[in-house]
């Protein structure tokens, strides 16, 4: 198996995310970006989070349906595929939970800042 790694293109990743890279003279050191204005076609963070939650919910529902089918001895559903679906749903849920925890932590840090 031949695996080739390509260098990471930060500008291309920002363009795919709908963000524009900051210029080095903007004072941010060129590491930040600005969020797209509404109506420019870029997806907002809220939309991305809602899509992630919907995807996790769908995978959990699929895993529950497969588990129910295994319990009812459905010959079309294997135990192995059911266990994989359950693990995928669990990993997705843990990822969304960690993002939520980080957001809550960042919000509380910002609210505790003195101005």
Beta strands, then each sheet from edge to edge (+ up, - down):
strand 1: 20-21
strand 2: 33-34
sheet 1: 1+ 2-
end
